Amino acid sequence: MGKQNRRRRTGRKPVPWPALDAAAVAGDPARIAEAVATAALATAQGDKTSVRRFVDELAGPGSLTAEVAEGTARAGRRLIAHAFDAGWLPMDVHQAARRRVDEFALGYLTDLMAEHRAPFAPDTVDEIWQNQLDALAATVWWSPDRPHPGQWADRALLSGSEALDSIVAALALLLQLPRLEPICPLPGTPARPVAHEHVDDKTLGRVRGLLAKAESTSFAEEAEALSAKAQELMTNYAIDRAILAHHTTGPPLPTARRLWLDTPYTDAKALLVDQVTRANRARAVFAADWGFVTIIGDDPDLDAVEILSTSLLVQATRTMIDTPTPTPTADSRTRAYRKAFLTAYATRIGARLATATTTTVADSPDPTTLLPILTSHAHRVDQAVTTYFPTTHTRGITLRSAEGWHAGTEAADRAHLDQP
């Protein structure tokens, strides 16, 4: 059945895009900005034909004209501000773009974020915001004498049409980003940004050293013992900090961060992050459609979750690959087997990490005093989760490989989680 015939039978009509008329907007940056934003919306809705024609006509055979560059710059500034207002942080935009657009669009978005940050005074930009931009090496490198898109296209050695095509794809991504829970004040917020307290460098250095050894060894037992030692160090640090805060400045307010997971098996990997999060007195919420986990807790606990989760994901994947199967069947090489393996591994390791944490608390100098402090801390974190996520629901993981589940459980059980 032809496309037009299907539309007649369903009552649907092609969506017109009257704004995608390059001749009608030529020479007017304000109208070009509207047209470029409309092209991004059309791209987001799947109309590649109309957008392709518009891009070719507006950009022409050579470089971007000053008017087209200025109009495009206006559209970009407006849409990146919209994404940030919707709760997205610089690293979130980068991670979403890394998965859905090409390297040129990714580079354009990095510049767009640097331009958005530029006018704000340093003391009005939250530490997390600035650290993420620094990690992306997002800086304003271009001259203010010309609009950014033209200079960016020249630097990337793109023709006008190629540059505009990548820009429209980048802006289409921004239009598809859903609203997220705000976890960080926007740049320029009148109130002074939140002061974040982190684990001291000495403790972090020891933890990172243990995890680096865990990732480099080929022996699963040694890797798990090293990881358990890292967990013990972070738990002891958290105990000391909790007691000190309780008797001096009072408990800090819980904060939130987002951890992005690489495909495949993001649900199984999210479970591993959740297990690590719970062992470190924090909570996790998984956004399955986009592949990230929001973790909520005190900053030092979130530091622990980040570095431990990153290392354990590496170790879990390597263990899955290296663990021999009793009977090498076709099932052992399927996605179902690997997903079940990682899920079982995460579940079992999570239980053992929780036991290690409980033992560390019980062995502390004064557990009777510590337990009420930790209970109060858990209550504050639960309240923060409710504030950030008023509505959440629990979802399960569908597994279709019993062999993978048993192999993952046995691999976790073989690990020694006592001190090396």
KEDOSE-593308 format. One line per 2 residues: their letters; for each residue x, y, z of N, C-alpha, C. Coordinates in steps of 0.001 Angstrom, whole numbers. Layout:
N
A = X,Y,Z,X,Y,Z,X,Y,Z | ... .
REM end
This chain:
420
MG = 847,-1194,0,0,0,0,882,1244,0 | 617,2186,-896,1419,3402,-981,1254,4280,236 .
KQ = 2266,5167,460,2265,6035,1641,1067,6968,1636 | 772,7576,481,-351,8508,415,-1673,7778,639 .
NR = -1787,6549,113,-3003,5767,304,-3196,5431,1781 | -2064,5088,2492,-2157,4793,3922,-2636,6016,4683 .
RR = -2156,7208,4298,-2567,8428,4992,-4070,8674,4798 | -4580,8402,3549,-6004,8613,3300,-6844,7665,4142 .
RT = -6424,6413,4267,-7202,5418,5004,-7193,5718,6500 | -6061,6243,7033,-5997,6519,8465,-6477,7918,8807 .
GR = -6724,8751,7813,-7175,10107,8079,-6049,11067,8393 | -4766,10593,8352,-3645,11461,8659,-3166,12174,7402 .
KP = -2699,13389,7579,-2177,14172,6461,-721,14516,6720 | 71,14721,5649,1451,15139,5851,1488,16459,6609 .
VP = 2402,16546,7561,2523,17776,8347,3261,18824,7523 | 2636,19976,7248,3325,21006,6469,4317,21772,7352 .
WP = 5391,22221,6756,6394,23029,7457,6576,24331,6676 | 5599,25242,6768,5673,26480,5982,6887,27332,6315 .
AL = 7428,27183,7546,8585,27999,7925,9860,27542,7240 | 9866,26342,6672,11070,25827,6021,11127,26310,4576 .
DA = 11198,27623,4424,11295,28272,3115,12527,29160,3158 | 13634,28653,2629,14897,29373,2726,14821,30748,2073 .
AA = 14126,30843,951,14045,32125,247,13301,33163,1077 | 12288,32726,1816,11462,33659,2586,12189,34244,3782 .
VA = 13204,33547,4299,13895,34019,5510,15282,34570,5211 | 15735,34463,3974,17094,34861,3623,17373,36300,4034 .
GD = 18539,36522,4650,18974,37865,5012,18442,38389,6323 | 17558,37659,6986,16955,38108,8243,17321,37131,9353 .
PA = 18311,37450,10199,18753,36515,11239,17636,36058,12172 | 16706,36943,12511,15630,36565,13423,14741,35492,12793 .
RI = 14394,35667,11514,13551,34683,10842,14337,33403,10556 | 15620,33547,10295,16461,32357,10101,16506,31532,11383 .
AE = 16608,32221,12529,16627,31514,13807,15357,30687,13985 | 14220,31274,13663,12953,30548,13788,12905,29371,12831 .
AV = 13407,29583,11622,13371,28515,10624,14300,27369,11015 | 15476,27691,11550,16411,26643,11975,15817,25844,13131 .
AT = 15173,26534,14077,14522,25833,15178,13401,24931,14664 | 12675,25412,13651,11613,24597,13062,12200,23392,12347 .
AA = 13331,23589,11674,14000,22459,11011,14428,21411,12025 | 14898,21872,13195,15275,20932,14247,14059,20148,14728 .
LA = 12934,20829,14876,11708,20159,15301,11260,19147,14251 | 11340,19521,12977,10968,18600,11906,11874,17373,11904 .
TA = 13172,17595,12156,14109,16473,12238,13745,15552,13392 | 13415,16145,14531,13035,15350,15698,11802,14514,15416 .
QG = 10941,14998,14524,9713,14280,14189,9873,13388,12960 | 11088,13309,12428,11376,12357,11367,11224,12841,9942 .
DK = 11021,14140,9731,10856,14658,8360,12219,15054,7801 | 12968,14092,7308,14311,14356,6811,14300,15012,5433 .
TS = 13289,14722,4630,13258,15246,3260,13118,16757,3242 | 12145,17281,3976,11943,18732,4011,13161,19444,4589 .
VR = 13744,18868,5619,14902,19491,6265,16102,19481,5340 | 16298,18390,4623,17438,18297,3708,17355,19374,2630 .
RF = 16178,19567,2092,15989,20584,1069,16207,21982,1640 | 15673,22244,2827,15822,23548,3466,17290,23852,3758 .
VD = 18017,22870,4303,19434,23069,4636,20246,23391,3396 | 20031,22657,2323,20783,22896,1085,20492,24283,516 .
EL = 19233,24692,557,18869,25996,-8,19370,27141,863 | 19291,26999,2185,19700,28083,3072,21213,28233,3125 .
AG = 21932,27126,3176,23393,27195,3297,24072,27509,1974 | 23504,27011,875,24131,27239,-414,25378,26390,-599 .
PG = 26086,26576,-1690,27236,25725,-2004,28500,26077,-1226 | 28607,27303,-688,29834,27726,-22,29733,27710,1484 .
SL = 30421,28682,2109,30410,28791,3562,29115,29443,4040 | 28866,29349,5338,27689,30000,5913,27831,31515,5812 .
TA = 26773,32176,5356,26797,33634,5321,26710,34185,6736 | 27047,35442,6917,27000,36058,8241,25583,36015,8806 .
EV = 24589,36246,7945,23200,36242,8410,22759,34841,8843 | 23129,33829,8051,22759,32457,8413,23472,32033,9692 .
AE = 24745,32396,9813,25496,32050,11024,24884,32720,12255 | 24494,33986,12123,23912,34699,13251,22554,34113,13618 .
GT = 21725,33827,12638,20421,33236,12916,20547,31872,13565 | 21491,31075,13069,21724,29753,13645,22217,29872,15080 .
AR = 23102,30850,15332,23610,31065,16689,22472,31417,17644 | 21542,32218,17201,20408,32590,18057,19561,31367,18395 .
AG = 19314,30533,17413,18512,29323,17655,19227,28410,18653 | 20542,28267,18487,21311,27410,19384,21294,27910,20813 .
RR = 21472,29221,21002,21468,29780,22360,20123,29558,23045 | 19053,29695,22284,17731,29532,22865,17463,28088,23263 .
LI = 17860,27137,22423,17534,25741,22689,18433,25128,23759 | 19695,25552,23844,20545,25013,24908,20075,25550,26258 .
AH = 19629,26805,26293,19088,27359,27537,17830,26598,27956 | 17017,26215,26971,15809,25438,27264,16172,24081,27874 .
AF = 17207,23435,27345,17630,22129,27871,18110,22253,29321 | 18878,23301,29598,19353,23495,30963,18206,23837,31913 .
DA = 17272,24645,31443,16097,24950,32263,15299,23680,32568 | 15384,22689,31678,14649,21431,31858,15390,20454,32761 .
GW = 16493,20882,33376,17179,20041,34353,18405,19314,33851 | 18773,19486,32575,19941,18799,32041,21215,19564,32406 .
LP = 22266,18825,32746,23567,19395,33056,24501,19195,31861 | 25633,19896,31832,26534,19766,30673,26929,18324,30357 .
MD = 27289,17537,31375,27691,16158,31091,26514,15326,30617 | 25319,15631,31077,24134,14917,30596,23924,15160,29100 .
VH = 24029,16416,28693,23875,16747,27275,24954,16042,26458 | 26169,16058,26962,27281,15404,26255,27033,13903,26109 .
QA = 26623,13254,27200,26423,11811,27144,25261,11433,26221 | 24193,12217,26260,23075,11947,25352,23507,12137,23906 .
AR = 24288,13188,23648,24742,13459,22286,25722,12395,21809 | 26585,11937,22703,27577,10921,22328,26911,9656,21819 .
RR = 25705,9396,22293,24992,8190,21909,24097,8381,20688 | 23797,9641,20295,22739,9834,19300,23100,10717,18110 .
VD = 24213,11442,18173,24586,12288,17030,26057,12053,16688 | 26497,12638,15561,27876,12409,15136,28843,13334,15874 .
EF = 30141,13156,15607,31177,13901,16321,31110,15400,16051 | 30647,15806,14869,30557,17236,14572,29454,17885,15407 .
AL = 28298,17232,15473,27210,17757,16298,27606,17765,17772 | 28352,16754,18197,28819,16691,19575,29743,17863,19891 .
GY = 30674,18160,18969,31576,19284,19169,30839,20615,19175 | 29844,20739,18333,29055,21972,18301,28338,22183,19630 .
LT = 27756,21131,20192,27056,21254,21462,28011,21621,22601 | 29220,21107,22557,30212,21469,23573,30494,22966,23535 .
DL = 30665,23511,22335,30871,24955,22199,29652,25734,22670 | 28482,25222,22353,27238,25900,22731,27129,26003,24258 .
MA = 27568,24951,24956,27516,24968,26415,28536,25943,26992 | 29707,26013,26378,30718,26974,26829,30225,28407,26641 .
EH = 29566,28663,25528,29029,30003,25271,27945,30359,26281 | 27127,29380,26650,26060,29637,27626,26655,30015,28988 .
RA = 27741,29379,29367,28370,29624,30667,29109,30956,30720 | 29629,31424,29607,30570,32548,29567,30113,33814,30298 .
PF = 28884,34284,30179,28532,35571,30788,28352,35557,32303 | 28400,34400,32941,28111,34325,34367,29382,34430,35205 .
AP = 29290,35164,36299,30425,35313,37215,30737,33965,37862 | 32013,33682,38158,32378,32379,38736,31630,32037,40015 .
DT = 31351,33039,40853,30695,32731,42127,29193,32505,41988 | 28682,32552,40765,27271,32229,40546,27111,30924,39760 .
VD = 28215,30168,39608,28180,28895,38884,28511,27774,39860 | 27605,26813,39995,27802,25704,40916,29043,24901,40546 .
EI = 29682,24359,41574,30910,23575,41389,30709,22415,40413 | 29573,21720,40553,29317,20575,39672,29221,21039,38220 .
WQ = 28517,22123,37998,28391,22684,36657,29765,22968,36058 | 30584,23700,36804,31891,24093,36287,32803,22888,36083 .
NQ = 32771,21951,37009,33617,20759,36876,33250,19956,35632 | 31965,19897,35328,31556,19149,34137,32028,19841,32860 .
LD = 31918,21156,32817,32421,21884,31647,33925,21715,31505 | 34634,21755,32638,36087,21577,32595,36447,20190,32082 .
AL = 35676,19179,32518,35940,17809,32070,35728,17660,30565 | 34840,18476,30012,34571,18437,28565,35493,19365,27783 .
AA = 36377,20076,28501,37248,21072,27860,36430,22075,27058 | 35302,22476,27630,34399,23418,26963,34851,24846,27249 .
TV = 35392,25493,26245,35879,26871,26384,35436,27695,25177 | 35364,28999,25363,35044,29906,24248,36343,30217,23519 .
WW = 36604,29498,22457,37856,29633,21703,37716,30572,20508 | 36498,30894,20102,36268,31634,18869,36259,33144,19126 .
SP = 36427,33894,18067,36467,35357,18159,35056,35924,18265 | 34868,36969,19086,33528,37581,19193,33160,38420,17974 .
DR = 34087,38579,17040,33828,39416,15867,32892,38754,14864 | 32786,37441,14908,31925,36710,13979,31074,35707,14755 .
PH = 29863,35394,14273,29041,34388,14956,29761,33044,15023 | 29549,32347,16102,30246,31080,16337,30055,30044,15229 .
PG = 28829,29803,14696,28664,28711,13728,29591,28798,12523 | 29831,30017,12029,30723,30151,10885,32145,29761,11233 .
QW = 32636,30206,12373,33999,29876,12789,34128,28391,13137 | 33082,27842,13725,33108,26410,14037,33155,25579,12758 .
AD = 32374,25975,11748,32377,25239,10472,33743,25304,9814 | 34374,26471,9853,35708,26608,9254,36713,25718,9977 .
RA = 36615,25717,11304,37565,24916,12086,37384,23428,11830 | 36150,22998,11648,35858,21584,11415,35998,21194,9944 .
LL = 36352,22160,9093,36509,21930,7646,35211,21414,7025 | 34101,22040,7411,32798,21666,6874,32289,22734,5920 .
SG = 31605,22291,4880,30932,23245,4011,29736,23818,4763 | 29138,24866,4226,27981,25456,4881,26849,24472,5053 .
SE = 26604,23673,4012,25520,22696,4071,25816,21608,5093 | 27062,21122,5119,27437,20091,6086,27328,20617,7518 .
AL = 27794,21860,7715,27750,22445,9048,26314,22620,9525 | 25459,23164,8671,24076,23396,9068,23353,22082,9320 .
DS = 23691,21058,8558,23086,19746,8751,23425,19203,10142 | 24700,19315,10562,25097,18843,11890,24467,19679,12992 .
IV = 24384,20993,12764,23785,21875,13770,22313,21541,13972 | 21597,21331,12881,20168,20991,12991,20002,19664,13731 .
AA = 20878,18688,13465,20803,17404,14171,21043,17597,15668 | 22011,18463,16005,22296,18726,17418,21110,19400,18102 .
LA = 20517,20373,17430,19371,21073,18017,18151,20169,18101 | 18015,19247,17152,16906,18283,17210,17036,17412,18461 .
LL = 18269,17036,18800,18469,16264,20023,18016,17059,21241 | 18376,18347,21297,17981,19178,22435,16465,19237,22578 .
LQ = 15768,19256,21452,14307,19304,21507,13696,17986,21980 | 14434,16899,21875,13917,15591,22290,14196,15285,23759 .
LP = 15021,16102,24409,15368,15820,25798,14163,16039,26704 | 13807,15064,27516,12659,15228,28420,13033,16096,29622 .
RL = 12049,16563,30325,12313,17336,31538,12808,16398,32638 | 13895,16823,33297,14469,16056,34393,14298,16789,35718 .
EP = 14492,16067,36785,14441,16670,38101,15670,17565,38271 | 15504,18844,38619,16673,19715,38798,17493,19277,40005 .
IC = 18785,19026,39800,19645,18571,40894,20798,19529,41146 | 20796,20657,40429,21904,21594,40543,21399,22980,40142 .
PL = 21759,24037,40880,21301,25376,40495,21881,25812,39160 | 21097,26552,38395,21547,27044,37102,22597,28137,37273 .
PG = 23506,28300,36301,24437,29430,36356,23681,30753,36443 | 24202,31638,37274,23552,32925,37443,22499,32944,38519 .
TP = 22308,31807,39202,21335,31767,40286,21733,32775,41355 | 20800,33642,41793,21156,34686,42767,21792,34147,44038 .
AR = 21235,33053,44574,21807,32484,45790,23169,31870,45484 | 24071,31946,46430,25397,31397,46230,25302,29886,46019 .
PV = 26051,29320,45065,25988,27884,44812,26275,27063,46068 | 25738,25845,46076,25914,24949,47209,27386,24575,47357 .
AH = 27876,24564,48599,29242,24122,48862,29243,22600,48972 | 30022,21936,48143,30049,20478,48118,31242,19965,48922 .
EH = 30977,18995,49784,32022,18383,50606,32387,17043,49998 | 33675,16834,49747,34099,15604,49089,35052,14809,49972 .
VD = 35264,13568,49608,36221,12723,50308,37612,13326,50150 | 38410,13290,51228,39736,13901,51150,40624,13140,50169 .
DK = 41612,13857,49631,42461,13301,48575,43236,12067,49021 | 43640,12037,50295,44412,10889,50774,43581,9614,50721 .
TL = 42345,9689,51218,41475,8506,51197,41130,8111,49769 | 40792,9111,48942,40474,8801,47550,41660,8156,46843 .
GR = 42860,8632,47133,44043,8056,46505,44219,6593,46869 | 43989,6261,48135,44110,4867,48559,43035,4004,47904 .
VR = 41800,4523,47844,40703,3772,47236,40966,3547,45743 | 41368,4595,45065,41638,4459,43622,42788,3488,43370 .
GL = 43783,3489,44265,44890,2556,44106,44442,1111,44238 | 43585,846,45225,43060,-507,45396,42231,-944,44195 .
LA = 41392,-34,43694,40530,-391,42571,41326,-562,41285 | 42388,210,41114,43241,39,39936,43880,-1347,39939 .
KA = 44307,-1808,41117,44862,-3153,41219,43783,-4198,40936 | 42571,-3939,41437,41462,-4878,41208,41147,-5013,39725 .
ES = 41216,-3910,39013,40903,-3943,37583,42016,-4586,36762 | 43245,-4554,37277,44371,-5059,36494,44653,-6539,36724 .
TS = 44188,-7090,37859,44478,-8497,38130,43599,-9416,37296 | 44113,-10579,37003,43342,-11571,36249,42680,-12582,37169 .
FA = 42834,-12405,38488,42248,-13326,39458,41020,-12686,40091 | 39857,-13316,39900,38605,-12742,40394,38619,-12602,41913 .
EE = 39191,-13614,42612,39213,-13555,44074,39999,-12345,44563 | 41145,-12102,43945,41965,-10958,44354,41253,-9643,44050 .
AE = 40602,-9570,42902,39884,-8346,42526,38794,-8029,43533 | 38038,-9043,43936,36948,-8804,44870,37466,-8449,46260 .
AL = 38578,-9053,46658,39155,-8710,47955,39631,-7256,47968 | 40229,-6824,46886,40689,-5434,46790,39506,-4472,46776 .
SA = 38448,-4855,46073,37248,-4007,46034,36594,-3924,47408 | 36601,-5046,48119,36029,-5047,49464,36836,-4151,50399 .
KA = 38153,-4159,50237,38994,-3285,51052,38686,-1822,50750 | 38454,-1511,49473,38085,-140,49100,36752,246,49738 .
QE = 35800,-677,49734,34510,-418,50371,34672,-183,51867 | 35532,-961,52498,35775,-796,53934,36361,585,54235 .
LM = 37314,1019,53424,37919,2339,53634,36870,3441,53530 | 36002,3342,52519,34987,4376,52342,33960,4344,53474 .
TN = 33639,3155,53968,32690,3054,55077,33275,3653,56347 | 34528,3345,56630,35174,3917,57807,35248,5439,57717 .
YA = 35545,5939,56514,35583,7394,56330,34199,7994,56578 | 33168,7332,56054,31795,7838,56231,31391,7816,57700 .
ID = 31803,6791,58444,31486,6720,59870,32107,7899,60614 | 33392,8136,60375,34070,9256,61048,33405,10582,60702 .
RA = 33057,10738,59429,32450,12003,58992,31051,12183,59591 | 30290,11108,59653,28924,11196,60190,28938,11594,61661 .
IL = 29855,11013,62430,29946,11341,63855,30379,12789,64048 | 31381,13217,63260,31870,14589,63370,30771,15585,63009 .
AH = 30047,15328,61899,28994,16245,61471,27870,16304,62502 | 27574,15173,63107,26485,15126,64085,26792,15977,65310 .
HT = 28065,16021,65706,28429,16722,66934,28913,18154,66698 | 29109,18546,65426,29629,19898,65157,28671,20693,64288 .
TG = 28851,20611,62999,28106,21476,62073,26706,20993,61784 | 26387,19774,62164,25098,19214,61781,25206,18480,60456 .
PP = 24283,17579,60165,24373,16768,58951,24220,17605,57684 | 24999,17295,56627,24861,18020,55361,23581,17631,54640 .
LP = 23154,18483,53730,21969,18178,52937,22321,17191,51832 | 21496,16170,51609,21763,15239,50505,21727,15962,49159 .
TA = 22540,15509,48236,22573,16053,46885,22338,14917,45892 | 22433,15213,44612,22181,14189,43591,23157,14348,42431 .
RR = 23445,13238,41778,24287,13216,40570,23704,12194,39604 | 24157,12265,38356,23704,11289,37363,24904,10503,36841 .
LW = 24743,9191,36786,25755,8299,36229,25208,7689,34946 | 25918,7873,33843,25472,7346,32554,26085,5975,32316 .
LD = 25280,5067,31783,25693,3692,31555,25792,3413,30062 | 26824,2692,29680,26979,2317,28278,26175,1050,27986 .
TP = 25630,985,26789,24921,-213,26347,25955,-1291,26001 | 25564,-2564,25976,24229,-3091,26258,24053,-3418,27745 .
YT = 22940,-4023,28083,22601,-4513,29425,22545,-3380,30452 | 21975,-2235,30065,21949,-1108,30991,21120,-1397,32238 .
DA = 20065,-2216,32109,19266,-2511,33296,20047,-3349,34300 | 20834,-4311,33816,21665,-5102,34722,22764,-4237,35344 .
KA = 23346,-3341,34559,24379,-2444,35080,23786,-1462,36091 | 22551,-1010,35824,21884,-121,36776,21644,-828,38101 .
LL = 21363,-2120,38050,21184,-2885,39279,22477,-2919,40084 | 23608,-3090,39409,24892,-3082,40107,25136,-1739,40785 .
VD = 24854,-647,40064,24996,687,40658,24085,820,41869 | 22863,316,41764,21920,392,42879,22448,-356,44096 .
QV = 23047,-1509,43874,23588,-2287,44983,24736,-1539,45670 | 25614,-949,44876,26723,-177,45441,26189,1043,46181 .
TR = 25172,1663,45609,24584,2851,46215,24019,2536,47592 | 23281,1453,47714,22687,1080,48997,23757,731,50025 .
AN = 24830,94,49574,25912,-244,50503,26607,1001,51033 | 26433,2129,50334,27085,3375,50737,26084,4435,51203 .
RA = 24966,3938,51767,24023,4831,52449,23387,5861,51517 | 23198,5529,50271,22587,6428,49296,21469,5681,48575 .
RA = 20820,6340,47612,19734,5731,46851,19942,5989,45367 | 19312,5168,44524,19468,5298,43079,18124,5186,42386 .
VF = 17947,5968,41304,16746,5916,40470,17211,5803,39022 | 16720,4807,38300,17169,4493,36939,16212,5074,35908 .
AA = 16735,5830,34951,15957,6333,33812,16266,5425,32622 | 15456,4415,32429,15757,3369,31450,15795,3886,30017 .
DW = 14912,4812,29664,14837,5281,28287,16117,5970,27825 | 16827,6604,28758,18038,7340,28389,19310,6684,28913 .
GF = 19195,5718,29809,20362,4965,30234,21222,5625,31288 | 20615,6346,32230,21409,6894,33328,20736,6613,34664 .
VT = 21542,6659,35717,21064,6454,37081,21308,7741,37857 | 20289,8235,38540,20459,9362,39452,20718,8806,40839 .
II = 21825,9223,41448,22154,8764,42790,21968,9925,43761 | 21377,9646,44921,21036,10680,45901,21669,10322,47230 .
GD = 22366,11280,47841,22997,11062,49137,23930,12201,49469 | 24724,12050,50521,25735,13045,50859,26871,12973,49845 .
DP = 27528,14114,49613,28572,14168,48592,29664,13111,48768 | 30233,12928,49977,31274,11902,50105,30764,10500,49780 .
DL = 29519,10202,50150,28950,8895,49808,28782,8748,48301 | 28401,9830,47636,28262,9779,46180,29619,9644,45499 .
DA = 30664,10247,46095,32021,10028,45578,32344,8544,45597 | 32018,7892,46718,32286,6461,46849,31502,5663,45814 .
VE = 30237,6012,45640,29404,5287,44671,29983,5410,43267 | 30389,6603,42891,30915,6819,41535,32150,5969,41265 .
IL = 33139,6051,42156,34386,5351,41852,34248,3840,42017 | 33452,3400,42999,33261,1965,43185,32421,1367,42058 .
ST = 31360,2059,41658,30504,1545,40575,31281,1442,39271 | 32050,2480,38967,32826,2466,37728,33775,1279,37693 .
SL = 34462,1039,38800,35401,-73,38853,34692,-1424,38812 | 33611,-1563,39572,32914,-2844,39617,32240,-3190,38299 .
LV = 31813,-2183,37546,31259,-2461,36220,32329,-3037,35297 | 33539,-2498,35409,34656,-3032,34623,34948,-4469,35049 .
QA = 35001,-4692,36358,35318,-6025,36869,34225,-7036,36526 | 32968,-6626,36629,31863,-7540,36342,31880,-7972,34882 .
TR = 32129,-7007,33991,32160,-7334,32566,33313,-8276,32253 | 34489,-7997,32857,35637,-8857,32606,35401,-10263,33149 .
TM = 34797,-10342,34347,34514,-11649,34934,33539,-12429,34065 | 32553,-11740,33511,31590,-12396,32630,32294,-12994,31420 .
ID = 33243,-12261,30876,33949,-12726,29680,34904,-13866,30012 | 35566,-13756,31180,36611,-14728,31526,36081,-15998,32187 .
TP = 34881,-15946,32767,34373,-17112,33498,34028,-18243,32542 | 34675,-19396,32697,34343,-20529,31810,32984,-21110,32170 .
TP = 32288,-21586,31173,30992,-22218,31411,31180,-23727,31517 | 30418,-24387,32392,30560,-25843,32557,30329,-26590,31253 .
TP = 29323,-26183,30512,29017,-26800,29223,28876,-25692,28199 | 29859,-25487,27338,29789,-24391,26364,28684,-24602,25343 .
TA = 27513,-24079,25662,26359,-24208,24777,26141,-22908,24027 | 25205,-22952,23103,24869,-21733,22359,24353,-20659,23304 .
DS = 23675,-21102,24391,23104,-20144,25345,24180,-19290,26007 | 25385,-19878,26197,26439,-19152,26891,26980,-18001,26066 .
RT = 26636,-17931,24811,27154,-16865,23961,26077,-15852,23585 | 24906,-15960,24162,23814,-15077,23781,23727,-13867,24681 .
RA = 23004,-12866,24195,22744,-11672,25004,21977,-12040,26268 | 21061,-13011,26166,20283,-13420,27337,21195,-13968,28423 .
YR = 22183,-14763,28024,23126,-15327,28988,23917,-14206,29671 | 24425,-13277,28901,25257,-12216,29477,24451,-11301,30392 .
KA = 23233,-10991,29992,22388,-10154,30842,22089,-10864,32155 | 21769,-12144,32101,21487,-12901,33319,22725,-13001,34191 .
FL = 23879,-13192,33569,25138,-13266,34326,25366,-11973,35096 | 25278,-10840,34414,25537,-9554,35068,24516,-9262,36158 .
TA = 23260,-9649,35925,22224,-9419,36927,22489,-10243,38182 | 22826,-11511,37998,23116,-12370,39145,24366,-11891,39876 .
YA = 25372,-11503,39121,26615,-11016,39722,26342,-9768,40549 | 25576,-8848,39994,25249,-7615,40711,24477,-7908,41990 .
TR = 23518,-8822,41898,22704,-9153,43062,23549,-9762,44175 | 24396,-10715,43818,25200,-11403,44827,26281,-10485,45405 .
IG = 26980,-9749,44547,28008,-8838,45034,27375,-7751,45904 | 26188,-7301,45514,25502,-6294,46314,25231,-6792,47719 .
AR = 24777,-8028,47831,24501,-8593,49155,25774,-8687,49978 | 26865,-9036,49348,28117,-9189,50084,28719,-7835,50450 .
LA = 28541,-6832,49593,28983,-5488,49955,28190,-4964,51141 | 26897,-5224,51126,26052,-4784,52246,26499,-5451,53537 .
TA = 26847,-6736,53465,27330,-7440,54647,28648,-6847,55134 | 29536,-6522,54180,30811,-5915,54553,30600,-4573,55243 .
TT = 29649,-3792,54744,29352,-2495,55358,28793,-2680,56754 | 27862,-3616,56915,27271,-3875,58232,28328,-4322,59230 .
TT = 29257,-5160,58779,30321,-5639,59660,31235,-4497,60081 | 31546,-3608,59143,32393,-2469,59469,31737,-1571,60506 .
VA = 30425,-1340,60354,29703,-530,61332,29701,-1218,62694 | 29454,-2540,62706,29410,-3276,63977,30759,-3270,64681 .
DS = 31851,-3234,63900,33192,-3255,64472,33712,-1866,64820 | 32899,-828,64598,33321,535,64910,33477,706,66422 .
PD = 34230,1708,66882,34479,1881,68322,33212,2031,69155 | 32178,2675,68603,30973,2922,69396,29723,2731,68533 .
PT = 29384,1479,68180,28228,1248,67294,26907,1683,67908 | 26798,1664,69223,25547,2069,69857,25229,3533,69581 .
TL = 26259,4378,69602,26079,5797,69283,25908,6002,67787 | 26591,5193,66991,26599,5377,65538,25272,5010,64891 .
LP = 24629,3955,65338,23419,3471,64667,22303,4511,64595 | 21989,5242,65675,20963,6287,65537,21348,7380,64545 .
IL = 22647,7683,64466,23112,8689,63510,22882,8204,62085 | 23202,6940,61837,23003,6379,60499,21523,6250,60161 .
TS = 20699,5956,61160,19249,5890,60934,18701,7248,60541 | 19154,8297,61239,18739,9659,60899,19204,10030,59498 .
HA = 20422,9597,59158,20954,9864,57817,20084,9199,56752 | 19720,7941,56979,18879,7217,56007,17537,7914,55820 .
HR = 16988,8439,56899,15705,9147,56811,15853,10412,55967 | 16950,11149,56143,17164,12363,55357,17324,12039,53878 .
VD = 18027,10949,53577,18210,10560,52167,16878,10143,51555 | 16075,9397,52293,14759,8996,51787,13888,10224,51497 .
QA = 13948,11216,52378,13187,12439,52153,13678,13161,50898 | 15004,13160,50683,15558,13802,49495,15111,13090,48226 .
VT = 15052,11759,48271,14573,10995,47110,13149,11386,46773 | 12312,11516,47792,10916,11911,47574,10834,13319,46996 .
TY = 11737,14200,47427,11748,15572,46901,12158,15594,45437 | 13230,14882,45100,13708,14851,43712,12769,14068,42800 .
FP = 12191,12971,43344,11365,12076,42533,10043,11824,43260 | 9084,12732,43122,7788,12551,43807,7070,11281,43373 .
TT = 7276,10885,42121,6628,9668,41625,7676,8757,41001 | 7841,7580,41552,8716,6560,40992,7992,5230,41044 .
HT = 8452,4265,40269,7875,2931,40345,8985,1906,40215 | 8748,756,40806,9723,-328,40785,9512,-1175,39529 .
RG = 10612,-1498,38874,10515,-2351,37694,11474,-3522,37853 | 11080,-4641,37269,11916,-5831,37340,12779,-5982,36097 .
IT = 13626,-6984,36108,14485,-7306,34966,14082,-8680,34455 | 13732,-8760,33199,13336,-10030,32609,14584,-10819,32215 .
LR = 14704,-12031,32739,15856,-12883,32449,15389,-14143,31732 | 16181,-14568,30748,15799,-15732,29954,16925,-16755,29857 .
SA = 17860,-16698,30801,18960,-17666,30769,19279,-18127,32179 | 18813,-19321,32531,19137,-19872,33848,20631,-20152,33956 .
EG = 21247,-20563,32850,22675,-20846,32861,23472,-19590,33196 | 23068,-18461,32602,23759,-17211,32893,23593,-16797,34343 .
WH = 22388,-16989,34895,22139,-16621,36297,23018,-17455,37241 | 23060,-18770,37021,23859,-19635,37893,25347,-19319,37754 .
AG = 25794,-19052,36531,27219,-18739,36341,27588,-17434,37031 | 26717,-16442,36935,26995,-15160,37586,27009,-15281,39096 .
TE = 26082,-16059,39649,26031,-16252,41102,27266,-16989,41588 | 27657,-18034,40858,28840,-18799,41259,30102,-17956,41162 .
AA = 30182,-17094,40137,31355,-16231,40006,31454,-15271,41180 | 30307,-14744,41614,30313,-13841,42772,30631,-14601,44053 .
DR = 30125,-15826,44181,30379,-16611,45388,31847,-17021,45501 | 32535,-17170,44375,33944,-17550,44422,34830,-16422,44938 .
AH = 34296,-15204,44882,35100,-14053,45301,35222,-14011,46809 | 36401,-13615,47292,36626,-13442,48729,36534,-11966,49057 .
LD = 35565,-11609,49885,35363,-10206,50215,35978,-9829,51552 | 36805,-10728,52125,37494,-10307,53342,38722,-9501,52969 .
QP = 39397,-8937,53951,40537,-8080,53675,41686,-8917,53112 | 42459,-8311,52177,43586,-9062,51619,44701,-9159,52647 .
REM end
